[in-house]
Amino acid sequence: MTMVVNNYREIEKRVAAACERAGRNRSEVTIVAVSKTKPDEMVEELAAAGVRDFGENKPQELMRKHDGILTDEGEPLRWHMIGNLQTNKVKMVVGKACLIHSVPSLHTAEAVSKEAVKKGVVVPVLIEINIAEEETKHGADAAETENLVRTIAALPNLSVKGLMAIAPPVEDPEENRGYFKSLRRMRDRLRAENIGNAPMTELSMGMTGDFEVAVEEGATIVRVGTAIFGARDYSV
């Protein structure tokens, strides 16, 4: 078993343990292996071990890997768009991404909707919330979330699956528990509204440093990169 497969299996165990602590079923949580900047060979090793969900933050990389890395059955893997999505790059991911996590505004949603209509597909999206109100982060303000969800859900060929957030980098993951709890409550309130085209079943939160706390607080998707693939070299 390769290093990345061993690492992934360890993350699996930690997610399962977090689910047990929270009284949740392990099947409720999807691990997205974030492969940004990493070579195709690492993705292929995980795919050969049965891993299917991967995340990229650059549209051109997602498009290339979607088309170039297939399962043994010749099927594409499930690629999640998790990074900032510029409107002029939307056409690269619509029809390729199984889920766009990073829709922070009506402007972005309208671009995705327009391309989805053009391609005749329905695109699942998450609304990105700037849960800690950080100036350096993308995402909608928490106060405008309900109006934004309702407005985006009314656009053609979109399905608002839930919410996404990037919590602040912290040394102690417990420091982010309040943010995760807040996002889950926000999602739960919106889910109870039964908004058309907005099932609000998903909650994408938690990364390498804090995914266990996120799972304990209700995450349905965790985005784990460094703990699986190792540290990234951004100089290349």
Sequence and secondary structure as in RCSB ss.txt:
>XXXX:A:sequence
MTMVVNNYREIEKRVAAACERAGRNRSEVTIVAVSKTKPDEMVEELAAAGVRDFGENKPQELMRKHDGILTDEGE
PLRWHMIGNLQTNKVKMVVGKACLIHSVPSLHTAEAVSKEAVKKGVVVPVLIEINIAEEETKHGADAAETENLVR
TIAALPNLSVKGLMAIAPPVEDPEENRGYFKSLRRMRDRLRAENIGNAPMTELSMGMTGDFEVAVEEGATIVRVG
TAIFGARDYSV
>XXXX:A:secstr
  HHHHHHHHHHHHHHHHHHHHT  GGG EEEEE TT  HHHHHHHHHTT  EEEESSHHHHHHHHHH B TTS 
B EEEE S   GGGHHHHTTTEEEEEEE SHHHHHHHHHHHHHHT  EEEEEEB TT  TTS  B GGGHHHHHH
HHHTSTTEEEEEEE      SSGGGGHHHHHHHHHHHHHHHHTT TT    EEE   TTTHHHHHHTT SEEEE 
HHHH    TT 
